[in-house]
Amino acid sequence: MASAKPSSSHSRISDTFTELTDALTGAAENPRKKVVHHLRTNTRRLETIIQNRLPGGSRKKLLRELKAVSKAAGRVRDVDVQKKLVDNFESDHSKRGRAFVSARLDLLRARNEKKLIQLLSPETLDDFRQQLKQCERQLASPSPAHPRGEDDVNTALEQYSKLLCKFEPLTRDNIHDFRKACKQVRYLAELGADNARKNAVLDALKHIQDSIGGWHDVLTLVEVAKAALKSPRRSAFIQELRQAEEKKFQESLETCQNAKQELMRLHAEQLAGSRKQPRGTAPASRAQSRAAS
C-alpha cells in the first residue's frame, strides 16, 4: 500500500526546520550573505508557524530565542542590502560620499557579524537544535489551535483584511509595520494547499513586501550616511538618497493599492463561496470541490 503524500502544509513546515537548522550551523561558522538571509527568513517563518499552529503560550523560550537570532541576523542582512544599494549609485557628484558610507558599512558588517557568531555559540546551538526537534514533533500532531483541514489561505486573507482596518491610511510612520505584518500573513498563506489561488495571494503579498522593503532600505541608509559624513546637509549622496526615498515611497503606496485590490477580490470570492456552501461542509472539502470544478 502506497504511503500518503505529505500535505503542502507539512512539507513547508518540515522544510522550514531543515533550512533553519542548516542556516544556524552555517551562520555560526561563516555568516555569508545567503546564509544570513536564510537564517533571518526562516526564524521569522517559524515564529509565524508556532503562533498560528500551537496553543497560546507554547514554546515561549524558543520564540524568545528565535526573535533574538532574527534580530542579530537582521542587523547583518540590513548592512548587506545597504552595501548593494550604495553600489547602485554611480553619480560622479556623490562618489566621495559613497566611499565614506561604504567604509562605514564595512565596519558595521564586521561588528554585527561578530555579535551574531557570539550569539550562536556551540552550547547555544546544541540547546537550539533540541528545542527545534521538540517543536517539530509537537507540530506534527493535530492541535486544537489548528484543526486538520483548516484553510490557511482563507485565514491569511482574513488576517490581511483586519490589517487594512488597523493600518490605513498608510504613511511613512506605519508602512514598515504594515510590511512586517503582511510578511507574517504571507508565511501563513504558504502553508495552504498548492493551487492558483494560493499563488495569487503569495504574489500580491510578496509585491507588498518587496516594494516597502526597498523603500525602507533607502530610508535606513540615509541615517547611516548621516553618521558617516561630516557635512550631511551638503552631501550630494544624501540628496540622491532622499530623492530615491521619495520615489520608492510613492511606488510602495501604488504597489500596496494594487495588491489590496487583488487580495480583497480573492477574499470576496472566498466569502461568496462560503455562503453558497451548505452547513457542515468542511473548509478543506469546499476548497477541493472548487479545485475539481
MODELLER restraints for C-alpha pairs under 7 A, 6 or more apart:
rsr = mdl.restraints
at = mdl.atoms
rsr.add(forms.Gaussian(group=physical.xy_distance, feature=features.Distance(at['CA:8:A'], at['CA:191:A']), mean=6.29, stdev=0.5))
rsr.add(forms.Gaussian(group=physical.xy_distance, feature=features.Distance(at['CA:8:A'], at['CA:192:A']), mean=6.54, stdev=0.5))
rsr.add(forms.Gaussian(group=physical.xy_distance, feature=features.Distance(at['CA:8:A'], at['CA:193:A']), mean=5.57, stdev=0.5))
rsr.add(forms.Gaussian(group=physical.xy_distance, feature=features.Distance(at['CA:8:A'], at['CA:194:A']), mean=6.56, stdev=0.5))
rsr.add(forms.Gaussian(group=physical.xy_distance, feature=features.Distance(at['CA:9:A'], at['CA:191:A']), mean=4.24, stdev=0.5))
rsr.add(forms.Gaussian(group=physical.xy_distance, feature=features.Distance(at['CA:9:A'], at['CA:192:A']), mean=5.95, stdev=0.5))
rsr.add(forms.Gaussian(group=physical.xy_distance, feature=features.Distance(at['CA:12:A'], at['CA:191:A']), mean=6.24, stdev=0.5))
rsr.add(forms.Gaussian(group=physical.xy_distance, feature=features.Distance(at['CA:16:A'], at['CA:42:A']), mean=6.04, stdev=0.5))
rsr.add(forms.Gaussian(group=physical.xy_distance, feature=features.Distance(at['CA:16:A'], at['CA:46:A']), mean=6.82, stdev=0.5))
rsr.add(forms.Gaussian(group=physical.xy_distance, feature=features.Distance(at['CA:19:A'], at['CA:42:A']), mean=6.97, stdev=0.5))
rsr.add(forms.Gaussian(group=physical.xy_distance, feature=features.Distance(at['CA:20:A'], at['CA:39:A']), mean=5.94, stdev=0.5))
rsr.add(forms.Gaussian(group=physical.xy_distance, feature=features.Distance(at['CA:20:A'], at['CA:42:A']), mean=5.49, stdev=0.5))
rsr.add(forms.Gaussian(group=physical.xy_distance, feature=features.Distance(at['CA:20:A'], at['CA:43:A']), mean=6.75, stdev=0.5))
rsr.add(forms.Gaussian(group=physical.xy_distance, feature=features.Distance(at['CA:23:A'], at['CA:35:A']), mean=5.59, stdev=0.5))
rsr.add(forms.Gaussian(group=physical.xy_distance, feature=features.Distance(at['CA:23:A'], at['CA:38:A']), mean=6.13, stdev=0.5))
rsr.add(forms.Gaussian(group=physical.xy_distance, feature=features.Distance(at['CA:23:A'], at['CA:39:A']), mean=5.05, stdev=0.5))
rsr.add(forms.Gaussian(group=physical.xy_distance, feature=features.Distance(at['CA:24:A'], at['CA:39:A']), mean=6.45, stdev=0.5))
rsr.add(forms.Gaussian(group=physical.xy_distance, feature=features.Distance(at['CA:26:A'], at['CA:35:A']), mean=6.33, stdev=0.5))
rsr.add(forms.Gaussian(group=physical.xy_distance, feature=features.Distance(at['CA:27:A'], at['CA:35:A']), mean=6.10, stdev=0.5))
rsr.add(forms.Gaussian(group=physical.xy_distance, feature=features.Distance(at['CA:27:A'], at['CA:36:A']), mean=6.29, stdev=0.5))
rsr.add(forms.Gaussian(group=physical.xy_distance, feature=features.Distance(at['CA:27:A'], at['CA:117:A']), mean=6.94, stdev=0.5))
rsr.add(forms.Gaussian(group=physical.xy_distance, feature=features.Distance(at['CA:28:A'], at['CA:117:A']), mean=5.08, stdev=0.5))
rsr.add(forms.Gaussian(group=physical.xy_distance, feature=features.Distance(at['CA:28:A'], at['CA:120:A']), mean=5.49, stdev=0.5))
rsr.add(forms.Gaussian(group=physical.xy_distance, feature=features.Distance(at['CA:31:A'], at['CA:113:A']), mean=6.80, stdev=0.5))
rsr.add(forms.Gaussian(group=physical.xy_distance, feature=features.Distance(at['CA:33:A'], at['CA:77:A']), mean=6.93, stdev=0.5))
rsr.add(forms.Gaussian(group=physical.xy_distance, feature=features.Distance(at['CA:33:A'], at['CA:80:A']), mean=6.79, stdev=0.5))
rsr.add(forms.Gaussian(group=physical.xy_distance, feature=features.Distance(at['CA:36:A'], at['CA:73:A']), mean=5.90, stdev=0.5))
rsr.add(forms.Gaussian(group=physical.xy_distance, feature=features.Distance(at['CA:36:A'], at['CA:77:A']), mean=6.32, stdev=0.5))
rsr.add(forms.Gaussian(group=physical.xy_distance, feature=features.Distance(at['CA:37:A'], at['CA:77:A']), mean=6.30, stdev=0.5))
rsr.add(forms.Gaussian(group=physical.xy_distance, feature=features.Distance(at['CA:39:A'], at['CA:73:A']), mean=6.84, stdev=0.5))
rsr.add(forms.Gaussian(group=physical.xy_distance, feature=features.Distance(at['CA:40:A'], at['CA:70:A']), mean=4.99, stdev=0.5))
rsr.add(forms.Gaussian(group=physical.xy_distance, feature=features.Distance(at['CA:40:A'], at['CA:73:A']), mean=5.59, stdev=0.5))
rsr.add(forms.Gaussian(group=physical.xy_distance, feature=features.Distance(at['CA:40:A'], at['CA:74:A']), mean=6.16, stdev=0.5))
rsr.add(forms.Gaussian(group=physical.xy_distance, feature=features.Distance(at['CA:43:A'], at['CA:66:A']), mean=5.59, stdev=0.5))
rsr.add(forms.Gaussian(group=physical.xy_distance, feature=features.Distance(at['CA:43:A'], at['CA:70:A']), mean=5.86, stdev=0.5))
rsr.add(forms.Gaussian(group=physical.xy_distance, feature=features.Distance(at['CA:44:A'], at['CA:70:A']), mean=6.80, stdev=0.5))
rsr.add(forms.Gaussian(group=physical.xy_distance, feature=features.Distance(at['CA:45:A'], at['CA:187:A']), mean=5.82, stdev=0.5))
rsr.add(forms.Gaussian(group=physical.xy_distance, feature=features.Distance(at['CA:47:A'], at['CA:63:A']), mean=6.37, stdev=0.5))
rsr.add(forms.Gaussian(group=physical.xy_distance, feature=features.Distance(at['CA:48:A'], at['CA:184:A']), mean=5.92, stdev=0.5))
rsr.add(forms.Gaussian(group=physical.xy_distance, feature=features.Distance(at['CA:48:A'], at['CA:187:A']), mean=6.65, stdev=0.5))
rsr.add(forms.Gaussian(group=physical.xy_distance, feature=features.Distance(at['CA:48:A'], at['CA:188:A']), mean=6.74, stdev=0.5))
rsr.add(forms.Gaussian(group=physical.xy_distance, feature=features.Distance(at['CA:49:A'], at['CA:188:A']), mean=6.85, stdev=0.5))
rsr.add(forms.Gaussian(group=physical.xy_distance, feature=features.Distance(at['CA:53:A'], at['CA:145:A']), mean=5.92, stdev=0.5))
rsr.add(forms.Gaussian(group=physical.xy_distance, feature=features.Distance(at['CA:53:A'], at['CA:146:A']), mean=5.43, stdev=0.5))
rsr.add(forms.Gaussian(group=physical.xy_distance, feature=features.Distance(at['CA:54:A'], at['CA:143:A']), mean=6.63, stdev=0.5))
rsr.add(forms.Gaussian(group=physical.xy_distance, feature=features.Distance(at['CA:54:A'], at['CA:145:A']), mean=5.75, stdev=0.5))
rsr.add(forms.Gaussian(group=physical.xy_distance, feature=features.Distance(at['CA:55:A'], at['CA:145:A']), mean=5.35, stdev=0.5))
rsr.add(forms.Gaussian(group=physical.xy_distance, feature=features.Distance(at['CA:62:A'], at['CA:131:A']), mean=6.65, stdev=0.5))
rsr.add(forms.Gaussian(group=physical.xy_distance, feature=features.Distance(at['CA:72:A'], at['CA:116:A']), mean=5.58, stdev=0.5))
rsr.add(forms.Gaussian(group=physical.xy_distance, feature=features.Distance(at['CA:73:A'], at['CA:116:A']), mean=6.50, stdev=0.5))
rsr.add(forms.Gaussian(group=physical.xy_distance, feature=features.Distance(at['CA:75:A'], at['CA:112:A']), mean=6.28, stdev=0.5))
rsr.add(forms.Gaussian(group=physical.xy_distance, feature=features.Distance(at['CA:76:A'], at['CA:109:A']), mean=5.90, stdev=0.5))
rsr.add(forms.Gaussian(group=physical.xy_distance, feature=features.Distance(at['CA:76:A'], at['CA:112:A']), mean=5.55, stdev=0.5))
rsr.add(forms.Gaussian(group=physical.xy_distance, feature=features.Distance(at['CA:76:A'], at['CA:113:A']), mean=6.09, stdev=0.5))
rsr.add(forms.Gaussian(group=physical.xy_distance, feature=features.Distance(at['CA:79:A'], at['CA:105:A']), mean=6.21, stdev=0.5))
rsr.add(forms.Gaussian(group=physical.xy_distance, feature=features.Distance(at['CA:79:A'], at['CA:109:A']), mean=6.01, stdev=0.5))
rsr.add(forms.Gaussian(group=physical.xy_distance, feature=features.Distance(at['CA:82:A'], at['CA:217:A']), mean=6.51, stdev=0.5))
rsr.add(forms.Gaussian(group=physical.xy_distance, feature=features.Distance(at['CA:82:A'], at['CA:221:A']), mean=6.19, stdev=0.5))
rsr.add(forms.Gaussian(group=physical.xy_distance, feature=features.Distance(at['CA:83:A'], at['CA:102:A']), mean=6.46, stdev=0.5))
rsr.add(forms.Gaussian(group=physical.xy_distance, feature=features.Distance(at['CA:83:A'], at['CA:105:A']), mean=6.67, stdev=0.5))
rsr.add(forms.Gaussian(group=physical.xy_distance, feature=features.Distance(at['CA:86:A'], at['CA:98:A']), mean=6.53, stdev=0.5))
rsr.add(forms.Gaussian(group=physical.xy_distance, feature=features.Distance(at['CA:93:A'], at['CA:236:A']), mean=6.14, stdev=0.5))
rsr.add(forms.Gaussian(group=physical.xy_distance, feature=features.Distance(at['CA:94:A'], at['CA:236:A']), mean=5.08, stdev=0.5))
rsr.add(forms.Gaussian(group=physical.xy_distance, feature=features.Distance(at['CA:94:A'], at['CA:237:A']), mean=4.56, stdev=0.5))
rsr.add(forms.Gaussian(group=physical.xy_distance, feature=features.Distance(at['CA:97:A'], at['CA:229:A']), mean=6.98, stdev=0.5))
rsr.add(forms.Gaussian(group=physical.xy_distance, feature=features.Distance(at['CA:97:A'], at['CA:235:A']), mean=6.85, stdev=0.5))
rsr.add(forms.Gaussian(group=physical.xy_distance, feature=features.Distance(at['CA:97:A'], at['CA:237:A']), mean=5.82, stdev=0.5))
rsr.add(forms.Gaussian(group=physical.xy_distance, feature=features.Distance(at['CA:98:A'], at['CA:237:A']), mean=6.57, stdev=0.5))
rsr.add(forms.Gaussian(group=physical.xy_distance, feature=features.Distance(at['CA:100:A'], at['CA:228:A']), mean=6.24, stdev=0.5))
rsr.add(forms.Gaussian(group=physical.xy_distance, feature=features.Distance(at['CA:100:A'], at['CA:229:A']), mean=6.81, stdev=0.5))
rsr.add(forms.Gaussian(group=physical.xy_distance, feature=features.Distance(at['CA:101:A'], at['CA:225:A']), mean=5.50, stdev=0.5))
rsr.add(forms.Gaussian(group=physical.xy_distance, feature=features.Distance(at['CA:101:A'], at['CA:228:A']), mean=5.57, stdev=0.5))
rsr.add(forms.Gaussian(group=physical.xy_distance, feature=features.Distance(at['CA:104:A'], at['CA:228:A']), mean=6.09, stdev=0.5))
rsr.add(forms.Gaussian(group=physical.xy_distance, feature=features.Distance(at['CA:142:A'], at['CA:148:A']), mean=6.54, stdev=0.5))
rsr.add(forms.Gaussian(group=physical.xy_distance, feature=features.Distance(at['CA:149:A'], at['CA:283:A']), mean=6.54, stdev=0.5))
rsr.add(forms.Gaussian(group=physical.xy_distance, feature=features.Distance(at['CA:149:A'], at['CA:284:A']), mean=4.97, stdev=0.5))
rsr.add(forms.Gaussian(group=physical.xy_distance, feature=features.Distance(at['CA:150:A'], at['CA:283:A']), mean=6.09, stdev=0.5))
rsr.add(forms.Gaussian(group=physical.xy_distance, feature=features.Distance(at['CA:150:A'], at['CA:284:A']), mean=6.40, stdev=0.5))
rsr.add(forms.Gaussian(group=physical.xy_distance, feature=features.Distance(at['CA:151:A'], at['CA:192:A']), mean=6.23, stdev=0.5))
rsr.add(forms.Gaussian(group=physical.xy_distance, feature=features.Distance(at['CA:151:A'], at['CA:283:A']), mean=6.15, stdev=0.5))
rsr.add(forms.Gaussian(group=physical.xy_distance, feature=features.Distance(at['CA:151:A'], at['CA:284:A']), mean=6.33, stdev=0.5))
rsr.add(forms.Gaussian(group=physical.xy_distance, feature=features.Distance(at['CA:152:A'], at['CA:188:A']), mean=6.23, stdev=0.5))
rsr.add(forms.Gaussian(group=physical.xy_distance, feature=features.Distance(at['CA:152:A'], at['CA:189:A']), mean=5.48, stdev=0.5))
rsr.add(forms.Gaussian(group=physical.xy_distance, feature=features.Distance(at['CA:152:A'], at['CA:191:A']), mean=6.09, stdev=0.5))
rsr.add(forms.Gaussian(group=physical.xy_distance, feature=features.Distance(at['CA:152:A'], at['CA:192:A']), mean=4.80, stdev=0.5))
rsr.add(forms.Gaussian(group=physical.xy_distance, feature=features.Distance(at['CA:153:A'], at['CA:189:A']), mean=4.58, stdev=0.5))
rsr.add(forms.Gaussian(group=physical.xy_distance, feature=features.Distance(at['CA:153:A'], at['CA:192:A']), mean=5.32, stdev=0.5))
rsr.add(forms.Gaussian(group=physical.xy_distance, feature=features.Distance(at['CA:153:A'], at['CA:198:A']), mean=6.34, stdev=0.5))
rsr.add(forms.Gaussian(group=physical.xy_distance, feature=features.Distance(at['CA:156:A'], at['CA:185:A']), mean=5.26, stdev=0.5))
rsr.add(forms.Gaussian(group=physical.xy_distance, feature=features.Distance(at['CA:156:A'], at['CA:188:A']), mean=6.08, stdev=0.5))
rsr.add(forms.Gaussian(group=physical.xy_distance, feature=features.Distance(at['CA:156:A'], at['CA:189:A']), mean=5.47, stdev=0.5))
rsr.add(forms.Gaussian(group=physical.xy_distance, feature=features.Distance(at['CA:157:A'], at['CA:267:A']), mean=5.88, stdev=0.5))
rsr.add(forms.Gaussian(group=physical.xy_distance, feature=features.Distance(at['CA:159:A'], at['CA:185:A']), mean=6.75, stdev=0.5))
rsr.add(forms.Gaussian(group=physical.xy_distance, feature=features.Distance(at['CA:160:A'], at['CA:182:A']), mean=6.91, stdev=0.5))
rsr.add(forms.Gaussian(group=physical.xy_distance, feature=features.Distance(at['CA:160:A'], at['CA:185:A']), mean=6.68, stdev=0.5))
rsr.add(forms.Gaussian(group=physical.xy_distance, feature=features.Distance(at['CA:167:A'], at['CA:174:A']), mean=6.74, stdev=0.5))
rsr.add(forms.Gaussian(group=physical.xy_distance, feature=features.Distance(at['CA:167:A'], at['CA:178:A']), mean=6.54, stdev=0.5))
rsr.add(forms.Gaussian(group=physical.xy_distance, feature=features.Distance(at['CA:176:A'], at['CA:212:A']), mean=6.80, stdev=0.5))
rsr.add(forms.Gaussian(group=physical.xy_distance, feature=features.Distance(at['CA:179:A'], at['CA:208:A']), mean=6.81, stdev=0.5))
rsr.add(forms.Gaussian(group=physical.xy_distance, feature=features.Distance(at['CA:179:A'], at['CA:209:A']), mean=5.64, stdev=0.5))
rsr.add(forms.Gaussian(group=physical.xy_distance, feature=features.Distance(at['CA:179:A'], at['CA:212:A']), mean=6.52, stdev=0.5))
rsr.add(forms.Gaussian(group=physical.xy_distance, feature=features.Distance(at['CA:182:A'], at['CA:205:A']), mean=6.50, stdev=0.5))
rsr.add(forms.Gaussian(group=physical.xy_distance, feature=features.Distance(at['CA:183:A'], at['CA:209:A']), mean=6.53, stdev=0.5))
rsr.add(forms.Gaussian(group=physical.xy_distance, feature=features.Distance(at['CA:186:A'], at['CA:202:A']), mean=6.07, stdev=0.5))
rsr.add(forms.Gaussian(group=physical.xy_distance, feature=features.Distance(at['CA:186:A'], at['CA:205:A']), mean=6.06, stdev=0.5))
rsr.add(forms.Gaussian(group=physical.xy_distance, feature=features.Distance(at['CA:189:A'], at['CA:198:A']), mean=6.96, stdev=0.5))
rsr.add(forms.Gaussian(group=physical.xy_distance, feature=features.Distance(at['CA:189:A'], at['CA:202:A']), mean=6.92, stdev=0.5))
rsr.add(forms.Gaussian(group=physical.xy_distance, feature=features.Distance(at['CA:192:A'], at['CA:198:A']), mean=6.86, stdev=0.5))
rsr.add(forms.Gaussian(group=physical.xy_distance, feature=features.Distance(at['CA:201:A'], at['CA:263:A']), mean=6.35, stdev=0.5))
rsr.add(forms.Gaussian(group=physical.xy_distance, feature=features.Distance(at['CA:204:A'], at['CA:259:A']), mean=5.04, stdev=0.5))
rsr.add(forms.Gaussian(group=physical.xy_distance, feature=features.Distance(at['CA:204:A'], at['CA:263:A']), mean=6.93, stdev=0.5))
rsr.add(forms.Gaussian(group=physical.xy_distance, feature=features.Distance(at['CA:207:A'], at['CA:255:A']), mean=6.86, stdev=0.5))
rsr.add(forms.Gaussian(group=physical.xy_distance, feature=features.Distance(at['CA:208:A'], at['CA:255:A']), mean=6.30, stdev=0.5))
rsr.add(forms.Gaussian(group=physical.xy_distance, feature=features.Distance(at['CA:208:A'], at['CA:256:A']), mean=5.58, stdev=0.5))
rsr.add(forms.Gaussian(group=physical.xy_distance, feature=features.Distance(at['CA:208:A'], at['CA:259:A']), mean=6.93, stdev=0.5))
rsr.add(forms.Gaussian(group=physical.xy_distance, feature=features.Distance(at['CA:211:A'], at['CA:252:A']), mean=5.13, stdev=0.5))
rsr.add(forms.Gaussian(group=physical.xy_distance, feature=features.Distance(at['CA:211:A'], at['CA:255:A']), mean=6.86, stdev=0.5))
rsr.add(forms.Gaussian(group=physical.xy_distance, feature=features.Distance(at['CA:212:A'], at['CA:252:A']), mean=5.34, stdev=0.5))
rsr.add(forms.Gaussian(group=physical.xy_distance, feature=features.Distance(at['CA:215:A'], at['CA:245:A']), mean=5.95, stdev=0.5))
rsr.add(forms.Gaussian(group=physical.xy_distance, feature=features.Distance(at['CA:215:A'], at['CA:248:A']), mean=5.02, stdev=0.5))
rsr.add(forms.Gaussian(group=physical.xy_distance, feature=features.Distance(at['CA:215:A'], at['CA:249:A']), mean=5.64, stdev=0.5))
rsr.add(forms.Gaussian(group=physical.xy_distance, feature=features.Distance(at['CA:218:A'], at['CA:241:A']), mean=6.67, stdev=0.5))
rsr.add(forms.Gaussian(group=physical.xy_distance, feature=features.Distance(at['CA:218:A'], at['CA:245:A']), mean=5.76, stdev=0.5))
rsr.add(forms.Gaussian(group=physical.xy_distance, feature=features.Distance(at['CA:219:A'], at['CA:245:A']), mean=6.10, stdev=0.5))
rsr.add(forms.Gaussian(group=physical.xy_distance, feature=features.Distance(at['CA:222:A'], at['CA:238:A']), mean=6.40, stdev=0.5))
rsr.add(forms.Gaussian(group=physical.xy_distance, feature=features.Distance(at['CA:222:A'], at['CA:241:A']), mean=6.40, stdev=0.5))
rsr.add(forms.Gaussian(group=physical.xy_distance, feature=features.Distance(at['CA:225:A'], at['CA:238:A']), mean=6.86, stdev=0.5))
rsr.add(forms.Gaussian(group=physical.xy_distance, feature=features.Distance(at['CA:226:A'], at['CA:232:A']), mean=5.32, stdev=0.5))
rsr.add(forms.Gaussian(group=physical.xy_distance, feature=features.Distance(at['CA:232:A'], at['CA:238:A']), mean=6.71, stdev=0.5))
